[in-house]
């Protein structure tokens, strides 16, 4: 997917996001959203479009 592509997933589906690609998610349904992710790198950094959110970085523990 290139540019500003949006995808709607249903239960049991998955999407692969290439390393370094900006991405996000939102719950468009009425039930609880559960996300499972597998990270290829030991360091994970999160930044947000909403500048009120604090950027976060997770390192192996």
C-alpha positions, 0 to 999 in steps of 0.5 A, spaced: 500 500 500 502 506 498 501 513 500 494 514 504 491 507 504 486 505 509 484 498 510 478 495 514 480 489 517 475 484 520 476 479 526 482 474 524 485 478 518 492 481 518 496 486 515 503 487 514 506 494 515 513 495 512 519 497 517 519 505 518 512 506 515 507 510 518 501 507 520 495 507 526 489 504 527 482 505 530 476 501 532 470 502 527 466 497 531 462 497 537 466 491 540 473 491 544 478 492 539 484 487 540 491 488 537 496 482 536 503 485 533 510 481 532 515 486 532 522 484 527 526 489 531 528 489 539 526 496 539 520 499 538 518 507 538 511 510 537 510 517 535 503 520 534 500 525 530 497 528 536 502 532 539 499 532 546 501 525 546 508 523 549 513 519 544 514 512 547 520 507 546 520 500 548 527 497 549 528 489 550 527 488 558 
